[in-house]
Amino acid sequence: YALPSLERVYCASDLVLGPQVLMDQAVVSLEGQLDEVHQPPFIMDMRLQAMPDFGERASDPTALCLVAITSHADLLVYKSFCFVAEASANADALAHHGDDEAGAEVTNGIKETRRAMQSIRFRKQHHEVMLRGEAIWEDFFADEMELGDPTREATLAVLRTARLMPFDKASGVEGLLVSGRQPAAVVFGRGYIRVHPWKLDRNEGVRSSASFRSRSAGVDGIVCIGDKGRDKPRCYLKICTIPRDLNVDSHWPVRTKHLQGITVHHVVYHPPSGCHLIISSANEEMDEERKPEGFLEGDVPLLLEQRYQLQLLAPYTLDVIDTHPFDYVNGEQALCLQLVHLKNTRNPDVLLPLIAVG
């Protein structure tokens, strides 16, 4: 709708179906498409936001991002583009649209806006993020389901909770945070749209969020209301920060950790604890008692040997928690690393995580 007259200038009634391309119904007819769908979902929340201009690296600095959540817990993400059609086709579409609204006074400004809006298309952006939980009723939070209505659609129809919150340049990131049982982040970077899962430290869901800045504490991040749902403690207040060295422009968030003076050979990850295990080596000077006899005769280079070690890295910070050096005197070298789980004889239902090094 155009402001301040509130005249409708664009309408795409098939958004809930998630088509590949969205366009104004004045350009393409959608009669009967929604009637063919059995119990179509409805839009629970929607937000249209302009993507920031990142300069010469941006592919399209004037693009818009349309994000919507359906009652089936599907996350729809669209990016706009301009479609240049023939002048005659635009004129016929505008005339047909004007016939449908006969009798209404439309100013020249509204006509120009409609003509410009008809060239806007929205292309669907594919992603692999799922908002659904383990069960269909766990898509959203338990207390929102406890409204006395046994049907899912009727219960969700009365919920009007905002689920799309902008980052507002928190930690220098532009985008939207999608709240829910399985929260996600829609990030804008270099003219591209990336959708990443948003994980809290204890895998809580996110009810609501907002940008948080405190100059006295030196915090520039996001404050979240975390919740684990039914039969669990609720309403955790958590302040989250995004690492400055995190690259969110790629298909997966990439964080670079510089390990100076060593060479990393193997890396494994332990999901429950969030820790990393690495096997690294470094070239160090050979001990005096291990140097060959008579090597001091003449000008000889420094004798070095490769020493291997196993390091445990802390979650989030990737700081070294513990280091286990191998017996380099006897020539031990680490060739492989694997995280294995063995059964506990006292409790068969518990698997003990162990580190296997070859």
C-alpha positions in Angstrom: 0.0 0.0 0.0 1.1 3.5 -0.8 1.3 6.1 2.0 -0.5 8.2 3.0 -3.4 7.3 0.7 -3.3 3.6 1.6 -4.0 2.7 -2.1 -3.0 -0.8 -3.0 -0.2 -0.8 -5.5 1.0 -4.5 -5.4 -0.7 -7.8 -4.6 0.7 -11.3 -4.8 -1.9 -13.7 -3.3 0.1 -16.9 -4.0 2.9 -16.1 -1.4 1.6 -18.7 1.0 2.2 -21.4 -1.7 5.9 -20.5 -1.9 6.2 -20.1 -5.7 9.6 -19.7 -7.4 8.7 -16.2 -8.6 6.3 -13.7 -7.1 4.7 -11.1 -9.2 1.7 -8.8 -9.1 -1.6 -10.4 -9.9 -2.3 -7.6 -12.3 0.4 -9.1 -14.5 -0.5 -12.8 -14.1 -3.8 -14.3 -13.2 -3.9 -16.6 -10.2 -7.6 -17.5 -10.3 -8.3 -21.0 -9.0 -4.7 -21.8 -7.9 -5.5 -21.4 -4.2 -8.7 -23.3 -4.5 -6.9 -26.4 -5.7 -4.8 -26.6 -2.5 -6.4 -28.6 0.3 -6.2 -26.6 3.5 -3.5 -24.1 2.4 -1.4 -22.6 5.2 -1.5 -18.9 6.2 1.2 -16.3 6.9 2.0 -15.9 10.6 4.5 -13.1 10.2 6.1 -11.2 7.3 8.7 -8.6 6.9 10.0 -6.6 3.9 13.4 -5.1 4.4 15.8 -3.2 2.1 19.2 -4.9 1.7 22.1 -2.6 2.6 24.5 -1.2 0.1 27.9 -2.8 0.4 29.6 -0.8 -2.3 31.3 -2.3 -5.4 31.2 -5.8 -3.9 27.4 -5.9 -3.8 25.7 -7.6 -6.7 22.5 -5.6 -6.4 22.5 -2.8 -3.7 18.9 -1.8 -4.4 17.3 -5.2 -3.7 14.6 -6.0 -1.2 14.4 -9.1 1.0 11.0 -10.6 1.8 10.8 -13.0 4.7 7.7 -14.8 5.8 6.7 -17.6 8.2 3.8 -19.9 7.4 1.5 -21.8 9.8 3.3 -25.0 8.7 6.6 -23.6 10.1 8.1 -23.0 6.7 10.5 -20.1 6.3 10.1 -18.3 2.9 12.8 -16.0 1.7 12.6 -13.9 -1.4 14.9 -11.4 -3.1 13.5 -8.8 -5.5 14.6 -7.9 -9.0 13.3 -5.7 -11.8 11.7 -7.3 -14.8 11.7 -5.0 -17.9 8.7 -5.9 -20.1 7.4 -4.4 -23.3 5.6 -1.2 -23.1 2.5 -2.6 -24.7 2.3 -5.5 -22.3 2.6 -3.1 -19.3 -0.1 -0.9 -20.7 -2.5 -3.8 -21.3 -1.9 -5.1 -17.8 -2.4 -1.6 -16.2 -5.6 -1.1 -18.2 -7.0 -4.5 -17.1 -6.1 -3.7 -13.5 -7.9 -0.4 -13.9 -11.1 -2.1 -15.2 -11.2 -4.3 -12.1 -11.3 -1.2 -9.9 -13.7 0.8 -12.0 -15.2 3.8 -10.2 -12.2 4.4 -7.9 -10.4 7.7 -8.2 -6.7 7.0 -8.7 -4.2 9.9 -8.9 -1.4 10.1 -11.4 1.1 9.4 -8.6 -0.7 6.1 -7.7 -0.8 5.2 -11.4 2.9 5.8 -11.8 3.6 3.8 -8.6 1.5 0.9 -9.9 3.3 0.9 -13.2 6.7 0.8 -11.4 5.6 -1.9 -9.0 4.4 -4.2 -11.7 8.0 -4.6 -12.9 9.1 -5.9 -9.5 9.5 -9.6 -9.2 10.6 -11.7 -6.2 12.8 -14.7 -6.7 12.7 -17.5 -4.1 16.0 -18.1 -2.2 16.6 -21.8 -1.4 18.0 -22.7 2.0 18.2 -25.8 4.2 17.0 -24.3 7.5 13.9 -26.0 9.1 11.8 -24.3 11.8 10.0 -27.5 12.7 10.8 -29.4 15.9 10.7 -33.2 16.5 6.9 -33.2 16.5 4.6 -31.0 14.5 3.2 -29.4 17.7 6.7 -28.4 18.8 7.2 -26.0 16.0 6.4 -23.2 18.4 6.2 -23.0 22.1 4.1 -25.1 24.4 2.1 -22.3 26.2 1.1 -20.9 22.8 -0.5 -24.3 22.0 -2.3 -24.4 25.4 -5.2 -22.2 24.3 -8.0 -24.8 24.7 -8.4 -25.4 20.9 -7.5 -28.9 19.8 -6.9 -28.0 16.2 -3.5 -26.7 15.1 -4.8 -24.3 12.4 -7.4 -22.6 14.7 -4.8 -22.2 17.5 -2.2 -20.6 15.3 -4.7 -18.4 13.7 -5.1 -16.3 16.8 -1.4 -15.9 17.5 0.0 -12.6 16.3 3.5 -12.7 17.9 6.3 -11.0 16.1 8.8 -13.6 15.1 11.0 -11.6 12.7 13.3 -9.2 14.5 16.0 -7.1 12.7 19.6 -7.3 13.8 19.9 -3.5 13.5 23.7 -3.7 12.7 24.5 -5.6 15.9 28.2 -6.5 15.8 28.1 -5.1 12.2 25.7 -7.7 10.9 22.6 -6.8 8.8 19.6 -9.2 8.7 16.7 -10.7 10.6 16.5 -13.1 13.5 13.7 -15.7 13.1 12.4 -16.7 16.6 11.0 -20.1 17.3 11.8 -23.6 18.6 14.6 -23.9 15.9 15.7 -20.2 15.5 17.5 -19.1 12.4 19.3 -16.0 11.1 18.7 -14.4 7.7 21.9 -12.5 7.0 22.5 -9.9 4.3 26.1 -9.6 2.9 27.6 -8.4 -0.3 24.2 -8.4 -2.0 23.5 -12.0 -1.1 21.1 -13.6 1.3 22.3 -16.3 3.7 20.2 -18.3 6.1 22.0 -19.9 9.0 20.8 -21.8 12.1 21.0 -19.7 15.3 22.2 -21.9 18.2 22.3 -20.7 21.8 24.7 -22.3 24.2 22.1 -24.7 25.6 20.1 -25.2 22.4 17.1 -23.1 23.7 14.5 -21.7 21.5 14.2 -17.9 21.1 10.9 -16.2 21.9 12.0 -12.7 21.2 15.1 -10.6 20.6 16.4 -7.1 20.1 19.7 -5.4 19.5 21.6 -4.5 22.6 24.4 -1.9 22.9 26.1 -0.9 26.1 29.1 1.5 25.9 29.9 1.1 29.6 30.1 -2.7 29.3 31.6 -2.6 25.8 28.9 -5.0 24.5 27.4 -4.7 20.9 25.2 -7.7 20.3 21.7 -9.1 20.7 19.6 -9.8 23.8 17.4 -12.9 23.5 14.6 -14.5 25.6 15.5 -18.1 25.5 13.0 -20.9 26.3 13.2 -24.7 26.3 9.5 -25.1 26.2 7.2 -27.6 28.0 8.2 -28.8 31.5 11.5 -26.8 31.4 12.6 -23.6 33.0 11.4 -20.7 30.9 12.4 -17.2 29.9 16.2 -17.1 30.1 17.5 -13.6 29.4 20.7 -14.0 27.3 23.0 -11.4 25.8 24.7 -12.8 22.7 27.6 -11.3 20.8 28.7 -12.2 17.3 32.5 -12.8 16.9 34.2 -10.1 14.9 36.2 -12.6 13.0 33.1 -14.6 11.8 32.5 -14.5 8.1 28.7 -14.7 7.6 28.8 -14.0 3.8 29.5 -17.5 2.8 27.1 -20.4 2.6 28.2 -21.5 6.0 29.5 -19.2 8.8 33.3 -19.4 8.7 35.5 -18.3 11.6 39.3 -18.2 11.1 41.5 -19.3 14.0 45.2 -18.5 13.5 47.5 -21.1 14.9 51.0 -19.8 14.6 54.1 -21.9 14.6 52.3 -25.3 14.2 50.8 -27.4 11.4 47.3 -28.9 11.9 47.0 -32.5 10.5 43.6 -33.7 11.8 40.5 -32.1 13.4 37.4 -33.7 15.1 34.4 -32.1 16.7 32.4 -33.2 19.8 28.9 -31.8 19.4 27.6 -32.2 23.0 30.5 -30.2 24.5 31.3 -28.0 21.5 35.0 -28.8 21.8 37.4 -29.4 19.0 40.3 -31.8 19.0 43.3 -31.3 16.8 46.6 -33.1 16.0 49.3 -30.6 15.3 53.1 -30.7 14.8 55.9 -28.2 15.1 59.5 -28.1 14.1 61.7 -27.8 17.1 65.4 -28.0 17.7 66.7 -31.5 18.4 67.9 -32.2 22.0 71.6 -32.2 22.6 71.8 -35.8 23.7 70.0 -36.9 20.5 72.2 -35.1 18.1 74.6 -37.3 16.1 78.2 -37.3 17.1 80.6 -35.0 15.3 77.9 -32.7 14.0 79.8 -29.6 15.4 82.6 -30.1 13.0 82.3 -27.4 10.4 79.4 -25.0 9.6 76.2 -27.2 9.8 72.6 -26.0 9.8 70.3 -26.1 12.8 69.0 -29.6 13.3 65.2 -29.7 13.6 62.7 -32.5 14.2 58.9 -32.7 13.9 57.1 -33.2 17.2 53.4 -34.1 17.3 50.8 -33.2 20.0 47.1 -33.5 20.7 45.3 -30.3 21.7 41.8 -29.8 23.2 40.2 -26.5 22.1 37.5 -24.7 24.1 34.1 -24.0 22.5 33.4 -20.5 21.1 36.8 -19.1 22.0 38.9 -22.0 20.6 41.5 -21.5 23.3 43.7 -24.4 24.2 42.4 -26.2 27.2 44.9 -29.1 27.4 47.8 -30.4 25.4 49.1 -34.0 25.3 52.6 -34.3 23.6 53.6 -37.6 22.0 56.8 -39.5 22.7 59.0 -37.9 20.1 62.1 -39.6 21.5 60.8 -43.0 20.4 59.6 -41.5 17.1 55.8 -41.4 17.8 53.8 -39.7 15.0 50.1 -39.2 14.8 48.6 -40.5 11.6 44.9 -40.4 12.3 42.3 -39.1 14.8 38.8 -40.4 15.5 36.1 -39.8 18.1 34.6 -43.1 19.2 31.8 -44.1 21.6 31.9 -47.3 23.7 29.2 -48.8 25.8 29.3 -48.5 29.5 29.1 -51.9 31.3 27.4 -50.3 34.3 24.9 -48.4 32.3 24.2 -49.9 28.9 22.2 -46.8 27.8 25.2 -44.5 28.1 27.9 -44.2 25.5 31.3 -43.0 26.7 33.1 -40.7 24.2 36.8 -41.6 23.8 39.6 -40.3 21.6 41.4 -42.8 19.3 44.7 -41.8 17.9 46.7 -43.9 15.5 
